[in-house]
Amino acid sequence: MTALAGCAARAAAAPAGRARSVPTVAAKPTTQDWIAFARTVQGPVDLPGTAQYDRAKLVFDTRFDANRPVAVMVVQRTADIARAMRFAQRFDLQIAPRGGGHSYVGASAANGTLVLDLRPLHSVTYDPASRTVLVGSGASLYDVKAHLAAHGRAIPTGTCPTVGTAGLTLGGGLGVESRAHGLTADRLTEAHLVLPDGSSVTATATQHSDIFWALRGGGGGNIGIVDRAALRHARSRRPGHLHPHLPQQRCSPGDDRLGSMDPGDRPLPLGRRARRRHGQRWAARQHRGGDDSG
């Protein structure tokens, strides 16, 4: 999920709810303003110079370790998203929602933004009757894949287990299964989101359909803060494969030997490490999004 940059026609119709791609000149919040705001929300609000800030602002990609958001708020409940949106509107702050924190451009830790860390909202609820899974915006792909796999179901996604499901969906959701089963965004049936003025809507194909259209690829995920979404699942056809990946920035210089192993050398025990880090089911197999008839 990226920083707010605009609104759909409905959201823009109300002046109080209009988001701006470039903040207007406004007074910056003082320390007392931040303290007063922090008292109204359940989770911590970490400011530069506080004990937890340097850790709270970090995302998956170490290229953005030096980024400096104005604050990082850990969201524990939907009501606090609305409070944060109204506070940001008051001081013309840009919002940076963070699900998995995997944005390629560092949008979930952008300089000068108020980061909303949504990872505590990681609930996953399987609904066989509607063939959907209700996903909190902080749920990772592993959270969702593992939950659905227990029921023999799946959705098409990418392969990295720590990517946020909501961010992937709002960004389109291109993955290894897309040619056969479409984008993750194609599976979106409903989304609950908080608009820039702090109001909430539930968007579907028939209710707030303009916002729903934007959330499925038309708006780049910039309409509001999605706190939960429903995705249509399908029957898993067959297990896939584990694809070990070692990010270059996480490897030490001594790991250059990985690229020079002889064909006869004993392979590294990556499966055991994957099981320890991500769980037995993920390491053993990835369920592919499959037959919609079941």
N, C-alpha and C positions, 0 to 999 in steps of 0.2 A: 504494500500500500504506500502510495506516495503522498507528499505534502499537498494540502488543499490548494488547488489552482483555479477552480471555477465551479459553477453550479449548473445543473440542468435547468431548463426553462422554468420549471415549477419552483425550484428553490430560489431562482433569481427574481421571481415575481415579487417577493416580499423584500423590501429594502433592508429590513433588519436581518435577513438571512443571507444577504449577498456576500460571497467570499471574494477576495481580491487577490489576483496573482502577484501584485506588487503592493506591499503594505503602504498605507498612507502615513503621513507624519503624525505621530501621536506620542503622548508621554509614555515613557517606559515604566513598567511596574517597579515599584520600590521594594526593598526587602520586606517592609511591613505589608505591602500588597500580597507578596508571595506567602508570607506567614499566615495572613488572613485567609487566603485561598486554600492553603494546605489544611487548615482546620475544617474546611467544608467537605473534604474528600477522605475516603477510607485508606487509600494506599499512600505510600511516601511520595513526596515531591522533592527531588534532589536537585540542588542548585550548585553552580560552580563554587568550589571551595569547601563544600561539605564532604563528609567522610565517604559517602557512597557514590558521589557523582562520577568520578573517573571510571568506576566499574559499570555504573548504570548506563552510561552513554555508549558503551562498546557494542558493536554489532559483529556479525560473522566474519566479514571481510576486514582484515587488518589494515587495508589501505586507508580506512576511514577512522583509525584510532585517534587521530589528531583533531577530528571534528569537534566543534563546541556548540552544542545546543544551549539555549538559555536555561532550560530545565528539563528534567526527565521525570515524568509522573507515571507511577506504576498503577494501572487501572485494576481495581478489584470488583467494580460493579458498573452497570450501564449508566446509572444515574450520575456517576462521576464524570463520564464522558461529556454529558450535557453541561455540567458545571465548568469543565475545562473549555468547552467550545465558547461559552458565554464570556469566560475570563479572557480568552484569546481575542474574541471580537472586541471587547472593551479596550484592549491595548494594541490592537492590530498585530497580533502575533500570528505567525504561520504555524500550522499544526503539522507534525510528522508522525502519523500512526506507525506503530511497529508491531508486526505479527511475528514472523520468524527472524526478521532483521537481515534478510539476504538480498536486499536491493542492490543491483549491479552498480547503481550510481550513488549509493549511500543515502538514499532519500529518507530512510528511517532513522537517520542520525544527522540530518542536515544542519549546517551551521545556522545559528540564530533562531532555531525553531523550538517550539514546545513539543517534546517527544511524548507521545502517549504509548507506553509499553503495555500492549494488550495481552501479553503471554499468560497472565493468570486466568484469562477467560478461555480456557482450553477444553471445555466440556464437549463430549461427543455422544450423541444419542441416536441409536439405530431405530428406525420406524419401518417395520416390514409392511404395514398396511398401506402406507403412502409411497413405499419404495424410495424413501429419502433418508438422509442422515443429517441431523441438525448439528452444525459445527460451530463452536465458539471461535471468535476471530483470532484467538491465541493458539489454537490447536495446530500442531505440526502435521506434516504428511504421515509421519510414523504413527501419531495418535489416531488418525483417521484410518489409515491402512490396516493397522493391527486390529482396531475395533471391528471394521467391516470383514476382515479375513476370518474372524471367529464365527461369522455368520455365512461364510461362503460368498460374500459380496465384495464389490470393488467400485472405484471410480477411476477414470483415466487421469494420471498425473505425471509429474516428472519423477526422478529417481532419488533425489536427495532427501533423506528422512527428516531433516531439521528445518526445511523450508516451511513457512507458514501457509496453511491451506487457503485462508482468506486472501492473502496477498497474491498467491498464485492464481486463484480464480479471477480476481478483479483485474489482473494483468493479462488475462487470456487463458493461461494454463497450457502452454505448448509442452509436450513431453513425448517420450518414446512410443506411447500408445495412440497419439493423436491421429495418425493416418487411418487407423482401424476404428477408433472410437470417439474421435473428435477432441475438442479442447475441454479443459476442466470447466471453463465458463459456460459451455453448452449444457452442463449438468445443473447449473444454478436454476432453482425453481422459486426461491423466495429469499429475501434479504431484509433484515431489520437494521436500520441505520439512523444515526444522529446527524442532523443537518447543522450547518454553521451557526444558526440562531439558537441551537440547543433543543429544538423540537425533534420528535422521532416519527419515522414512517416505516411501514412495512411495504416493500415493493415486490410485486409479482407481475405476471404477464397481463393481468387484468386490473390490478390496483397500483396506481402510480406507475403506469407502464412506461412513461418516459424515463423515469429514474431507473427502472428495471432494465430498459434497453441500454442505458448508459453504463450500468454496472456489468453488463455482459460484453463489454468491449467498446461501447460507443463513447465512454467518458474517461477512459484511462484510470478508473478507480479514484477519481477526484471529486466525487459528489458529496461525500460526507464520511463519517466513520462507521463502518459496518461492524456491529458487535456480534452478530450471529447470522448464519446463512443455512439454507436447506439445499442439499445437493441430491440429485437423483442417482441412485446406485444401480448396479447391474450384477448379474450372476458372474462369479469368477469362472473363467474357462479353464485355465491351466496355470501352473506356477511359471514364473519367469526365472530370471537369473540375478545373482548378485554381481554388481559391477563396482569393485573397489576403486576408490579415487583418493589420491593423496594430494591435497591442495599444495601448490608449490611454496606458498608463503609459510606453510606449517612444517616444511621439511628442513632438517638441518643439513649443513654441507656434506656430512658423512653419508647422507642418503643418496648421493650420486651413484653409489654402487647398485642401486635398484635398477638402473638402466643398463648395466653392464654384466648382468648375470648370464652365465652360459645356459643353453637350453637344458642341459642335464642337471643343473643345480636344483636343490630341493626348494620348492616354492615357500614363500613366507606364509605363516599361519594367519592370514588375514581373516579367514572365516571365524576363527576363535575370537579375534579382537572385535570383529563386527558384532558377534553375538553378545559379547560382554558390554559393548557400548550401546547397541540399539535393540537387543533382544533376539531371542532364538528365531522367532517367526520371520523377522525382517532379514536376518542373515541367511536363513535357509531358503527363502523364496519371497518374491514379490508377486502378489496376486495381480493379474492384469485385469483392467476393466473389460468386461466381457459381454455375454449375450444378454440383450435387453428383454428377451422373451421370458426370462425366468425371474 
